[in-house]
Amino acid sequence: MIGAIILAAGTSQRFGGDKRRALINGKTSVLETTIGNVANLVDSVLVVLRADDSNYKKKLQDQVHLSNVSYFLAPDSALGMAHSLSNAIATQNNLHAAMIILADMPFVTVHSLKALILAYKANRRTHPIVLPTVEGNTGHPVIFDRAYFEEIGKLQGDCGAKPIIQAHQSNVLKIELKDDGVIRDIDTPTDL
C-alpha cells in the first residue's frame, strides 16, 4: 500500500492569510486541489493539520467526499514541519511507502505523481526513496519506503525530511520531469 501524507500544518506567514483556503482560479482551494490531485492514485491520504485546526478539519470533512482521505491534527505542529511529519508517520504503520506532499504545491500534475509512483514500484528494492527533479532542481513530492518511517519519526524542527535524503543519497532515485509544479510552491498571493 502506498499512501500520501499531505503536510498542511504550516502557518502561512508570508502569505498574509491561510493559503490552504485560498482559491485557485476562483474555484477550488489550494489544499482541496492538492488532495484531489493525489487521492485517486494512492490507497490512502492523510492530511496533516495544525493542532488547533479542529474546525477546519470538520469543514474539510464536509467538503471533501473521498473515502480514502483522513485528517490528523498534529500535536507538535507549532514546532515545525519535521515535528508534524514525525507525528503523522507514526500513525501510518499499514503503509509500504508514503508520498510526502506539501499542501502548498497544488500545481504538481497527476502525470508527474503517477510517474513517481511507477518509479517507486519498479525500483523500490534498489532505490527506496524517489524524488522529482526539473532541470536538476530537486522538487516534491518525495516517496519514502517504510524502511525510513522510523527515521522520519525521529525528525524535529522545520527542515522536513531533507536530512534523511542527504544521509541516504545512494538509495535515492531522481526522476527528471518536465513539470514546474514539482518545484513551484505558493508563498504569496501572487503565486496563485
Secondary structure, 3 states (H helix, E strand, C coil): CEEEEEEECCCCCCCCCCHHHCEECCCEEHHHHHHHHHHCCCCEEEEEEECCCHHHHHHHHHHCCCCCEEEEEECCHHHCHHHHHHHHHCCCCCCCEEEEEECCCCCCCHHHHHHHHHHHHHHCCCCCEEEEEECCEECCCEEEEHHHHHHHCCCCCCCCCHHHHHHCHHHEEEEECCCHHHCCCCCCHHHC
